[in-house]
Amino acid sequence: MSKELDKKVQKVFGDVAIDRGLVQRLGVSGDDRHVPSYVMDWIITHESKKSVDTTQLSNSVAQFIKDHLPSKGEKDLVKHRLGQGEMITILDSIKVRVKLDGQREYLAEIPCLDEHSAGISEEVINANESLLLGATWGATRIMHDEENGGICIVDFKPMQSGTVSLSEYKKCRQKFTTREWLDLIIQTIGYNPDTYSEEEKMWMLCRLIPVVHNRINMMELAPPGSGKSYLFNNISRHVWLTSAQITPAVLFYNRQRRTPGLLTKYDLLVLDEAQSIRFSDPAEVEAQLKGYLEQGVFARGDIQATAECGIMLLANIDLLPTKKMYKNGQQVLKPRRSDYIKKLPEMFQQSPLIDRFHGIIPGWKIPPFNSEQQASGWGLKSDYFAAICHELRRASGIAQKVRPRLGISKGYKRDRTAIERTACALTKLLLIDVNDPDFEHFVMRPAMELRRLVRTQLRAVDYSFDSSLQIEFINKIDQKNYERVGKYLILDPICLGGTAEVFKGYDPDNDNIVAIKRVREGQNDFERRSIQREIQIYEKLKEIPHPNILQFHEVVRGDESYSIIMEFADGGNLWEKIAGESQEDDNFHPLTESDVLQICLPIIDAVKTMHNNGIIHRDIKPQNILSSDDLWKLSDFGISKWTETVVTGFTFQGAHTSPWAPREQIDGAEAHPSADIYALGRLLSFLLTGKKSKTAIQEREDLLHWKDILMSCVDEEPSRRITLNELEDYLKTIKNQS
């Protein structure tokens, strides 16, 4: 990286920039103690405040590591010092579990001391709740617990940059060109960008795709020594790499301990050495993975859970040299055989599972790593960049911009989904505008190639698949052949009914994918008034935008119909996530409490916004809660009413849906907020128990703390139901206590 770019990085990013070559020049390392790079960054930054001379800093860092990062061989010496009454501060990756047998107890794991049941106070836990979510590196003060015996953690300070600002990060991005920004990221993750070609750097960048975007599933098949394992071991505490034997209990849910597995704890799970990894129950793991890779849902025993964790498989394959050369002068390699997927365990050679992966990184196009390719200039501090990557997963609105820019009109759903999701992730990583002339080069082409490589391996194991992408682009079709609603092109049907039809559409003026709900005109005054009311409600919703209410664009009137143009939600609805294709069974797998709270608290806030503006939804149910751009959103306001408007039981499009609507709504009472509270109570009970019965919550002894609040929601007398604020406050209390 040029000296000019190094200076720009220092000037623009200030304290969160670090000289990546400094570690190399200092000649110190934490590799022998399995210390990730973001911890070394912290140590060097901490000690550089005391030392200005390189030799002095090197000695200071080495002494710090000796004093605070004991090796496994020194564990008994540390325990001896504790027994002598010393209070010692160590740096380690601490994880805490909660034991509820009798009195509540917190037990901590301290890896460097092989300690699995250290005591830790509730005060320390309350100040560092991340300890309950997974292993967290930090400065850990420990002492001998003379009263109870053993080791006790008395203080913990996590290694982190504090709260990061995505908006400030984006402002910094504006100071760089796309190619400069790519070099900065490559330098940040530990590599010298000057020793790689642009194509090689892009494939390296693709490794970060599942780190910054929810539920992306990928593989990298490569020769040993390409740096793939090193990256994921060091990139973030939110990434977990393992090559150990995997059990369903470890991966999904431990039924005996009633504890969630790895998929619920991390942003990304990396299965290293996948060509030789073992599963204790391959049949169950394969069955669970099919559901999880598709929808982010898994079920074990009586528990169903959702997660946003991505999965990355890393595997070594046999390669052959070619006559071409990498930029570093080594010979370019290529797979020895075209069906290289067959190096993976048998379950990953099945087309239904392969098809659920979004992309394959061609690791053979990345040169094997050598010391000359180690970062030598300025990049971002690892803990800061890790926090940014974690925050980028929450960045909303990206898909709404990327999808129309891609311009995929129709085709095989999994091809479309894979390209859209990986393109969104690349857009986040590069922070590139969708209208940038380089968008196709840096985003579209890599996203398509990642999925195309999946297609080649599908073809290798199943001849019913074509090796090419099965998609069509809007800009490559004759728009005259498409039916229009106003300016909008109708692409694909989504749902066809008796009085209303929903289509996927395209807005050519704004280059945007939309949903089109087309409803036939009413045949009498009553139906026409109902239509007018629905239009007025949609117009009002446009004035009160909320991130968890599906966005409304406009109404287009036709000769015998009108069409509502809305945001296109690509992630399915909550019913599909919970119930799949089942329509009759009343014994679905319930969700975990944390999942229910994560889904429902934003929906409750959306309902509050509607109520505050005089709108009652009146049709809250799992089918009307849609996933769009990784957010759950309330939709379908066809039977919504203004507050205190007299209605009858069978208005246009139906006035209720059983079992979610209360009796008074069915009987045609005035529209009142309590009807939505009833529906929310039924929804919460269904998600928690897997049963649609109104009293299902009473049958679950482990959920008795929900009983009073939910039974109050579904009281037959509307005036006795709790308020929406009370419901929200109670759910927040449960969330804070869990």
C-alpha positions in Angstrom: 0.0 0.0 0.0 1.4 3.4 -0.9 2.8 5.8 1.7 0.1 8.3 0.5 -2.6 5.9 1.3 -1.0 5.1 4.7 -1.1 8.8 5.5 -4.7 9.1 4.4 -5.7 6.1 6.7 -4.0 7.7 9.7 -5.6 11.1 9.0 -9.1 9.9 8.3 -9.4 7.2 11.0 -7.1 8.6 13.7 -7.1 6.5 16.9 -8.8 3.4 15.3 -6.0 3.1 12.7 -2.9 0.9 13.5 0.4 0.2 11.8 -0.1 -3.4 10.7 3.7 -3.8 10.1 4.5 -2.8 13.7 3.8 -6.3 15.1 6.1 -7.8 12.5 8.9 -5.2 13.3 8.5 -5.7 17.0 9.1 -9.4 16.7 6.5 -10.4 19.3 3.6 -12.7 18.9 0.9 -14.3 20.8 0.6 -17.3 18.4 2.1 -19.7 20.9 -0.7 -18.8 23.4 -3.5 -18.7 20.7 -4.0 -14.9 21.0 -6.1 -13.5 18.2 -4.8 -10.4 16.3 -7.4 -8.1 17.8 -6.0 -8.9 21.2 -2.5 -8.2 20.0 -3.7 -4.9 18.6 -5.1 -4.0 22.0 -1.9 -4.9 23.8 0.3 -2.9 21.4 -2.0 0.1 21.6 -2.1 -0.2 25.4 1.7 -0.4 25.7 2.5 2.2 23.0 1.1 4.9 25.4 4.1 4.2 27.6 6.8 3.6 25.0 7.9 5.6 21.9 11.1 3.7 21.0 10.5 0.5 19.0 13.0 -1.6 21.1 11.4 -0.3 24.3 7.9 -1.0 23.0 9.0 -4.5 21.9 10.3 -5.3 25.4 7.2 -3.7 27.0 4.8 -5.8 24.9 6.8 -9.0 25.6 6.8 -8.3 29.3 3.0 -7.6 29.2 2.4 -11.0 27.5 4.6 -12.7 30.1 2.8 -11.1 33.0 -0.8 -11.3 31.9 -1.1 -14.2 29.4 0.1 -17.3 31.3 0.8 -20.4 29.2 -0.8 -23.7 30.1 2.5 -24.8 31.6 2.3 -21.9 34.1 -1.2 -22.6 35.4 -0.1 -24.2 38.7 2.3 -21.3 39.3 -0.6 -18.9 38.9 -2.8 -21.0 41.2 0.0 -21.0 43.8 0.2 -17.2 43.7 -3.6 -17.0 44.2 -3.3 -19.4 47.2 -0.8 -17.0 48.7 -3.4 -14.3 48.6 -2.4 -12.5 45.5 -4.9 -10.8 43.3 -3.9 -11.3 39.6 -5.0 -9.7 36.4 -4.8 -12.0 33.3 -6.0 -11.7 29.7 -8.1 -14.5 28.5 -11.2 -15.5 26.7 -13.9 -15.9 29.4 -17.2 -17.6 29.0 -20.0 -17.9 31.6 -22.8 -20.3 32.0 -25.8 -20.1 34.3 -26.7 -22.9 36.7 -30.3 -22.9 37.9 -30.4 -26.0 40.1 -31.6 -24.6 43.3 -30.0 -21.2 43.9 -28.9 -19.3 40.7 -25.2 -19.7 40.2 -22.8 -18.3 37.6 -19.8 -20.4 36.6 -16.9 -19.1 34.4 -14.4 -20.8 32.2 -10.8 -19.6 32.3 -9.0 -21.5 29.5 -5.4 -20.7 30.4 -5.9 -22.2 33.8 -8.1 -25.1 32.6 -10.7 -23.8 35.0 -14.3 -24.6 34.1 -16.2 -23.6 37.3 -14.7 -20.3 38.6 -17.0 -18.1 40.6 -18.1 -14.8 39.2 -20.4 -12.2 40.9 -23.7 -11.2 39.5 -22.5 -7.6 39.5 -19.7 -8.4 37.1 -22.2 -10.3 34.9 -24.6 -7.4 34.8 -21.8 -5.1 33.7 -20.7 -7.5 31.0 -23.7 -9.4 29.6 -21.6 -10.4 26.6 -20.0 -13.1 28.8 -23.3 -15.0 28.6 -23.4 -14.8 24.8 -20.0 -16.5 24.2 -16.3 -16.4 24.8 -15.1 -12.8 25.4 -11.5 -11.6 25.6 -10.8 -9.2 28.4 -8.7 -8.1 31.4 -9.8 -10.5 34.1 -9.0 -9.9 37.8 -9.0 -13.2 39.8 -8.4 -14.2 43.4 -8.7 -17.3 45.6 -12.2 -17.6 47.1 -11.4 -18.5 50.7 -15.0 -19.0 51.7 -16.2 -21.3 48.9 -12.8 -22.6 47.6 -11.6 -22.3 44.0 -11.0 -19.3 41.9 -13.3 -16.2 41.7 -13.4 -13.5 39.1 -13.8 -10.1 40.8 -13.6 -7.8 37.8 -13.7 -8.0 34.0 -12.9 -5.3 31.4 -13.6 -6.5 27.8 -11.3 -5.7 25.0 -13.4 -3.6 22.6 -13.5 -0.2 21.0 -16.7 0.7 22.7 -19.7 1.7 20.7 -18.9 2.2 17.0 -20.7 4.5 14.7 -21.6 3.2 11.3 -22.5 6.7 10.1 -19.0 7.9 11.0 -17.5 4.9 9.3 -19.5 5.6 6.2 -18.3 9.3 6.2 -14.7 8.0 6.4 -15.4 5.8 3.4 -16.2 8.9 1.3 -12.5 9.9 1.5 -11.4 6.8 -0.4 -11.8 5.4 -3.9 -13.3 1.9 -4.2 -9.8 0.4 -5.0 -8.2 2.3 -2.1 -11.0 1.0 0.2 -10.4 -2.6 -1.0 -6.7 -2.2 -0.2 -7.5 -0.8 3.2 -9.7 -3.9 4.1 -7.0 -6.3 2.8 -4.4 -4.5 4.9 -6.7 -4.6 7.9 -7.2 -8.3 7.8 -3.4 -8.9 7.8 -2.3 -9.0 4.2 -0.2 -6.7 2.0 -2.5 -5.6 -0.9 0.5 -4.8 -3.1 1.4 -8.5 -3.4 -2.0 -9.5 -4.7 -3.8 -8.8 -8.0 -7.2 -7.1 -7.9 -9.0 -10.4 -8.7 -7.0 -12.2 -5.8 -8.0 -9.4 -3.4 -11.7 -9.7 -4.4 -11.7 -13.4 -3.6 -10.1 -12.7 -0.3 -12.7 -10.0 0.4 -15.4 -12.6 -0.3 -14.3 -14.5 2.8 -15.9 -11.6 4.8 -19.3 -11.9 3.1 -20.9 -14.2 5.8 -19.3 -12.0 8.5 -21.3 -8.9 7.5 -24.6 -10.3 6.4 -27.0 -12.6 8.2 -27.4 -16.3 7.3 -25.1 -16.6 4.3 -23.8 -20.1 3.7 -20.6 -20.5 1.8 -17.7 -22.9 1.1 -14.1 -22.2 0.3 -12.2 -25.0 -1.3 -8.5 -24.3 -1.6 -5.0 -25.6 -1.1 -3.5 -25.7 2.4 -1.6 -22.5 3.4 -3.9 -20.0 1.7 -4.7 -18.2 5.0 -8.3 -19.1 5.2 -8.2 -20.6 8.7 -6.0 -17.8 9.9 -8.4 -15.1 8.9 -11.4 -16.7 10.6 -9.4 -17.4 13.8 -8.5 -13.8 14.1 -11.3 -11.7 12.5 -13.8 -11.4 15.4 -15.0 -12.8 18.6 -18.4 -13.2 16.9 -16.9 -15.8 14.6 -16.3 -19.4 15.9 -13.9 -21.8 14.0 -13.9 -25.5 14.8 -12.5 -28.7 13.3 -13.7 -30.9 16.1 -16.4 -33.6 15.8 -19.8 -32.0 15.6 -22.9 -33.3 17.5 -26.5 -32.0 17.0 -26.4 -30.9 20.6 -23.3 -28.8 20.1 -24.5 -27.4 16.8 -28.2 -26.8 17.5 -29.6 -27.5 20.9 -28.6 -29.6 23.9 -31.9 -31.2 25.1 -30.3 -32.6 28.3 -28.9 -29.3 29.5 -31.6 -27.3 27.7 -29.0 -25.0 26.3 -28.8 -23.5 22.8 -26.0 -24.5 20.4 -23.3 -22.7 18.5 -25.6 -21.4 15.8 -27.4 -19.2 18.3 -24.3 -17.7 19.8 -22.2 -16.4 16.9 -22.5 -14.5 13.6 -20.6 -17.1 11.7 -19.7 -20.8 12.4 -16.7 -22.0 10.4 -16.2 -25.7 10.0 -12.5 -26.1 9.3 -10.9 -29.1 7.6 -14.4 -29.9 6.3 -13.1 -32.7 4.1 -12.4 -34.8 7.2 -14.9 -33.4 9.7 -17.0 -35.9 11.5 -20.6 -35.7 12.7 -21.8 -37.9 15.6 -25.3 -38.3 14.0 -25.0 -37.4 10.3 -28.6 -38.2 9.5 -30.0 -35.7 12.0 -27.4 -33.0 11.2 -28.2 -33.3 7.5 -32.0 -33.1 8.2 -31.6 -30.1 10.5 -29.2 -28.3 8.2 -31.6 -28.5 5.3 -34.2 -26.5 7.2 -31.6 -24.2 8.8 -29.7 -23.3 5.6 -33.0 -22.5 3.9 -34.9 -20.6 6.6 -32.7 -20.2 9.6 -34.9 -22.5 11.7 -34.1 -25.7 13.5 -36.0 -28.0 15.9 -34.9 -30.5 18.5 -37.2 -32.1 20.9 -39.9 -29.7 22.0 -37.9 -26.6 21.0 -37.7 -24.7 17.8 -35.3 -21.9 17.4 -34.3 -19.3 14.8 -30.8 -17.9 14.3 -28.9 -15.5 12.0 -25.6 -17.3 12.1 -24.0 -18.1 8.7 -22.1 -21.3 8.0 -18.7 -21.5 6.2 -17.1 -24.7 5.2 -13.3 -24.7 4.7 -11.8 -27.7 2.9 -8.6 -28.7 1.2 -8.8 -30.2 -2.3 -6.3 -31.7 -4.7 -4.9 -29.2 -7.2 -2.7 -29.1 -10.3 -0.3 -26.4 -11.4 -1.0 -24.4 -14.5 1.3 -22.3 -16.7 -0.1 -19.0 -15.3 1.4 -17.2 -12.4 -0.1 -15.4 -9.3 1.1 -11.9 -8.8 3.6 -13.1 -6.2 5.3 -15.2 -8.8 4.0 -18.6 -7.7 2.3 -21.0 -10.2 -1.5 -20.7 -10.4 -3.3 -23.8 -9.3 -6.5 -25.4 -10.4 -8.7 -28.3 -9.1 -7.4 -31.7 -10.1 -11.0 -32.8 -10.9 -14.1 -30.9 -11.9 -16.3 -32.5 -9.2 -14.1 -31.3 -6.3 -17.2 -31.2 -4.1 -16.7 -34.9 -3.6 -13.8 -34.3 -1.3 -16.4 -33.2 1.3 -18.3 -35.6 3.6 -21.1 -37.5 1.9 -23.9 -35.3 3.3 -22.4 -32.3 1.5 -22.4 -34.2 -1.7 -26.2 -34.3 -1.8 -27.8 -31.8 -4.2 -30.5 -30.7 -1.8 -27.9 -29.6 0.7 -25.4 -28.1 -1.9 -28.3 -26.1 -3.4 -28.8 -24.3 -0.1 -25.3 -22.8 -0.2 -25.1 -19.3 -1.6 -21.6 -19.4 -3.0 -18.3 -21.3 -3.4 -15.1 -19.2 -3.1 -12.5 -20.5 -5.6 -9.7 -20.6 -3.0 -7.3 -22.0 -5.7 -7.4 -18.4 -7.2 -5.8 -17.1 -4.0 -2.0 -17.7 -3.8 -0.6 -19.7 -0.9 0.5 -17.2 1.8 4.2 -16.4 2.4 5.8 -14.0 4.8 6.3 -11.3 2.1 2.5 -11.0 1.8 2.1 -10.1 5.5 0.6 -6.6 6.0 3.2 -3.9 6.3 1.3 -0.7 6.3 -1.6 1.0 8.1 -5.0 -0.6 8.5 -7.9 -0.5 11.0 -7.6 -1.9 14.5 -9.0 -5.5 14.5 -11.4 -5.0 17.4 -12.8 -1.8 15.7 -13.2 -3.6 12.3 -14.8 -6.6 14.0 -17.3 -4.3 15.7 -18.1 -2.6 12.4 -18.6 -6.0 10.7 -21.0 -6.9 13.5 -22.9 -3.7 13.1 -23.1 -4.1 9.3 -25.2 -7.2 9.8 -27.9 -4.9 11.2 -27.7 -2.3 8.5 -31.1 -2.2 6.9 -32.3 -0.9 3.5 -29.4 -2.4 1.6 -31.5 -5.1 -0.2 -34.1 -2.5 -1.3 -31.3 -0.7 -3.3 -29.3 -3.7 -4.4 -32.2 -5.9 -5.7 -33.4 -3.4 -8.4 -29.8 -2.6 -9.4 -29.2 -6.3 -10.0 -32.3 -6.3 -12.2 -33.1 -10.0 -11.9 -36.7 -10.4 -13.2 -37.3 -14.1 -12.8 -35.6 -17.4 -12.6 -34.7 -20.2 -10.1 -35.4 -18.9 -6.7 -32.3 -20.1 -4.9 -30.1 -18.6 -7.7 -31.8 -15.2 -7.2 -31.7 -15.4 -3.5 -28.0 -16.3 -3.4 -26.9 -13.6 -5.8 -29.0 -10.9 -4.0 -27.7 -11.8 -0.6 -24.0 -12.0 -1.5 -24.4 -8.8 -3.5 -25.8 -7.1 -0.5 -22.9 -8.2 1.6 -20.3 -7.0 -0.9 -22.1 -3.7 -1.1 -21.8 -3.4 2.7 -18.1 -4.3 2.7 -17.2 -1.9 -0.1 -19.8 0.7 0.9 -20.3 1.2 -2.8 -23.2 3.1 -4.2 -25.5 1.0 -6.4 -25.2 3.7 -9.1 -21.4 3.6 -9.1 -20.0 2.7 -12.5 -17.9 0.0 -10.8 -20.8 -1.7 -9.1 -21.1 -4.4 -11.7 -17.4 -5.1 -11.6 -17.0 -5.2 -7.8 -20.4 -6.6 -6.8 -22.5 -8.1 -9.5 -19.9 -10.2 -11.2 -18.4 -11.8 -8.0 -21.9 -12.5 -6.6 -22.9 -14.3 -9.8 -19.6 -16.2 -10.0 -19.9 -17.4 -6.4 -23.3 -18.9 -7.2 -22.3 -20.2 -10.6 -19.6 -22.3 -9.0 -22.4 -23.8 -6.8 -24.3 -24.7 -9.9 -21.2 -26.5 -11.4 -21.0 -28.8 -8.4 -24.8 -29.4 -8.4 -24.3 -30.5 -12.0 -21.4 -32.8 -11.0 -23.5 -34.7 -8.5 -27.0 -34.5 -10.1 -27.5 -34.3 -13.9 -31.0 -32.9 -13.4 -29.3 -29.5 -12.7 -27.9 -27.2 -15.3 -24.4 -25.8 -14.6 -25.4 -22.3 -15.7 -27.4 -19.7 -13.6 -31.1 -19.9 -14.2 -32.0 -16.3 -14.1 -33.2 -13.5 -16.4 -32.4 -9.8 -16.2 -34.9 -6.9 -16.7 -32.5 -4.9 -18.8 -32.1 -7.9 -21.2 -35.8 -8.5 -21.8 -38.4 -6.8 -24.0 -40.5 -4.8 -21.6 -43.3 -4.7 -24.1 -44.1 -8.3 -23.4 -45.0 -7.6 -19.8 -48.3 -6.6 -18.4 -48.3 -3.3 -16.7 -50.1 -1.6 -13.8 -49.5 2.0 -14.5 -45.8 2.3 -15.0 -45.1 -0.9 -13.1 -44.2 -4.2 -14.9 -45.8 -7.4 -13.5 -43.1 -10.0 -13.2 -44.2 -13.0 -11.2 -47.4 -14.0 -9.3 -46.9 -14.3 -5.6 -50.5 -15.0 -4.4 -53.7 -15.3 -6.4 -57.1 -15.1 -4.7 -60.7 -14.5 -5.5 -60.8 -10.7 -5.0 -57.1 -9.8 -4.8 -53.9 -10.8 -6.5 -50.3 -10.1 -5.4 -47.5 -9.9 -7.8 -43.7 -9.2 -7.8 -43.3 -6.0 -9.9 -40.7 -3.7 -11.3 -40.6 0.1 -11.2 -38.6 1.2 -14.3 -38.5 4.9 -13.3 -36.8 4.2 -9.9 -35.2 0.9 -10.9 -36.9 -0.8 -8.0 -38.5 -4.2 -7.2 -42.0 -3.8 -5.7 -45.0 -5.8 -4.6 -48.3 -5.1 -6.4 -51.6 -6.0 -4.7 -54.3 -5.7 -7.3 -57.9 -5.7 -6.0 -61.1 -5.7 -8.2 -63.4 -2.7 -7.8 -66.4 -3.0 -5.4 -69.7 -4.0 -6.9 -71.8 -1.8 -4.5 -71.6 1.2 -2.3 -70.6 -0.8 0.7 -67.6 -2.4 -1.0 -66.6 0.9 -2.6 -66.5 2.5 0.9 -64.4 -0.3 2.1 -61.9 0.2 -0.7 -61.8 3.9 0.0 -61.1 3.3 3.7 -58.3 0.9 2.8 -56.7 3.5 0.5 -56.9 6.2 3.2 -55.2 3.9 5.7 -52.4 3.1 3.3 -52.0 6.9 2.6 -51.8 7.5 6.4 -49.2 4.8 6.8 -47.1 6.5 4.2 -47.0 9.6 6.5 -45.8 7.6 9.5 -43.0 5.4 8.3 -41.8 2.7 10.7 -39.0 0.2 10.1 -41.3 -2.7 11.1 -44.3 -1.7 8.9 -44.1 -2.7 5.3 -43.5 0.4 3.2 -46.4 1.7 1.0 -45.6 3.6 -2.2 -48.8 4.5 -4.0 -52.2 3.5 -5.3 -52.7 3.0 -9.0 -56.3 2.9 -10.3 -57.4 0.8 -13.2 -60.7 0.5 -15.1 -62.1 -2.3 -12.9 -59.5 -2.5 -10.2 -57.0 -0.6 -8.1 -53.5 -1.7 -7.2 -51.5 -1.0 -4.0 -47.8 -0.7 -4.7 -45.7 -1.7 -1.7 -42.2 -2.7 -0.6 -41.3 -6.2 -1.8 -40.6 -8.6 1.1 -38.3 -11.4 0.0 -37.9 -13.4 3.2 -41.3 -15.1 3.5 -43.7 -14.8 6.4 -43.6 -15.8 10.1 -46.1 -18.7 9.5 -43.8 -20.2 6.9 -40.8 -20.0 9.3 -42.7 -21.7 12.1 -45.1 -24.1 10.5 -43.6 -24.7 7.1 -46.2 -26.2 4.7 -48.5 -27.5 7.5 -51.9 -25.9 7.7 -53.8 -28.2 10.1 -51.4 -29.5 12.7 -51.7 -27.7 16.1 -48.5 -29.0 17.5 -45.7 -27.0 16.0 -42.2 -26.6 17.5 -42.2 -23.5 19.7 -39.6 -20.8 19.5 -37.2 -20.0 22.3 -38.2 -17.0 24.5 -35.3 -14.9 23.2 -36.4 -15.5 19.6 -40.0 -14.6 20.4 -38.9 -11.4 22.1 -36.6 -10.5 19.2 -39.4 -10.9 16.7 -42.3 -9.4 18.7 -41.0 -6.4 20.5 -40.4 -4.5 17.2 -43.8 -5.6 16.0 -45.4 -4.3 19.2 -43.7 -1.0 18.6 -45.1 -0.9 15.1 -48.6 -1.5 16.4 -48.1 1.3 18.9 -47.3 3.7 16.1 -50.5 2.7 14.3 -52.6 3.1 17.4 -51.2 6.5 18.1 -52.4 7.5 14.6 -55.9 6.1 15.0 -55.4 2.9 13.1 -56.4 -0.6 14.3 -54.8 -3.4 12.3 -57.4 -6.1 13.2 -55.6 -8.9 11.3 -52.3 -9.5 13.2 -51.3 -13.1 12.6 -48.1 -15.0 11.6 -49.0 -14.9 7.9 -49.1 -11.1 8.0 -45.6 -10.6 9.5 -43.1 -10.6 6.7 -39.3 -10.7 6.6 -37.9 -7.9 4.5 -34.2 -7.0 4.4 -33.7 -9.1 7.6 -36.4 -7.2 9.5 -39.8 -8.5 10.5 -42.5 -6.2 9.3 -46.3 -5.9 9.8 -48.3 -6.1 6.5 -51.7 -6.5 5.0 -54.0 -3.7 6.1 -57.0 -4.8 4.1 -59.4 -5.0 7.0 -57.7 -2.3 9.2 -60.1 0.3 10.6 -60.0 3.8 12.0 -60.6 3.9 15.8 -64.2 3.7 16.9 -65.6 3.0 13.4 -68.6 0.7 13.5 -68.0 -2.4 11.4 -69.9 -5.5 10.5 -68.6 -9.1 10.7 -68.2 -9.6 6.9 -66.7 -6.6 5.2 -64.8 -6.5 2.0 -62.0 -9.1 2.1 -63.4 -10.6 5.4 -63.3 -9.0 8.9 -61.4 -11.5 10.9 -59.1 -14.5 10.8 -59.6 -17.3 13.4 -58.2 -17.9 15.9 -56.4 -14.6 16.1 -59.4 -12.3 16.2 -61.4 -11.6 19.4 -65.2 -12.4 19.6 -66.3 -8.8 19.6 -64.5 -8.1 16.3 -66.3 -11.1 14.7 -69.6 -9.7 16.1 -69.0 -6.4 14.4 -68.1 -4.2 17.4 -66.4 -0.8 17.1 -62.8 -1.0 16.1 -60.7 -0.7 19.3 -57.0 -1.2 20.1 -57.9 -4.1 22.5 -58.6 -6.2 19.4 -54.9 -6.0 18.4 -53.8 -6.7 22.0 -55.9 -9.9 21.8 -54.2 -10.9 18.6 -50.8 -10.2 20.0 -51.5 -12.3 23.0 -52.6 -15.2 20.7 -49.5 -14.7 18.6 -47.1 -14.7 21.5 -48.7 -17.8 23.0 -48.5 -19.6 19.6 -44.8 -18.8 19.1 -44.0 -19.8 22.7 -45.9 -23.1 22.8 -46.4 -24.2 19.2 -50.2 -24.5 19.9 -53.0 -22.2 18.7 -55.2 -22.9 21.7 -56.0 -19.7 23.7 -55.0 -21.4 27.0 -51.9 -23.2 25.7 -49.6 -21.1 27.8 -51.1 -22.5 30.9 -49.9 -26.0 30.0 -46.3 -25.0 30.0 -44.8 -25.0 33.6 -41.6 -23.5 32.3 -43.5 -20.5 31.0 -45.7 -19.7 33.9 -44.1 -16.2 34.2 -45.9 -15.5 30.9 -49.3 -16.9 32.0 -50.9 -13.8 33.7 -49.8 -11.3 31.0 -50.9 -13.4 28.1 -54.2 -14.5 29.6 -54.9 -10.8 30.3 -54.3 -10.1 26.6 -57.0 -12.6 25.6 -59.6 -11.8 28.2 -63.1 -12.1 26.7 -63.9 -8.7 28.1 -62.0 -6.0 26.1 -61.9 -3.5 29.0 -60.0 -6.0 31.2 -57.2 -6.5 28.7 -53.9 -4.9 29.4 -52.6 -1.9 27.5 -50.1 -2.1 24.7 -47.6 -0.1 26.8 -48.0 -2.6 29.7 -47.5 -5.5 27.4 -44.3 -3.9 25.9 -42.9 -3.1 29.4 -43.5 -6.7 30.6 -41.7 -8.2 27.6 -38.8 -5.8 28.0 -38.6 -6.9 31.7 -38.4 -10.6 30.6 -35.8 -9.7 28.1 -33.6 -7.9 30.6 -33.9 -10.8 33.1 -33.2 -13.6 30.6 
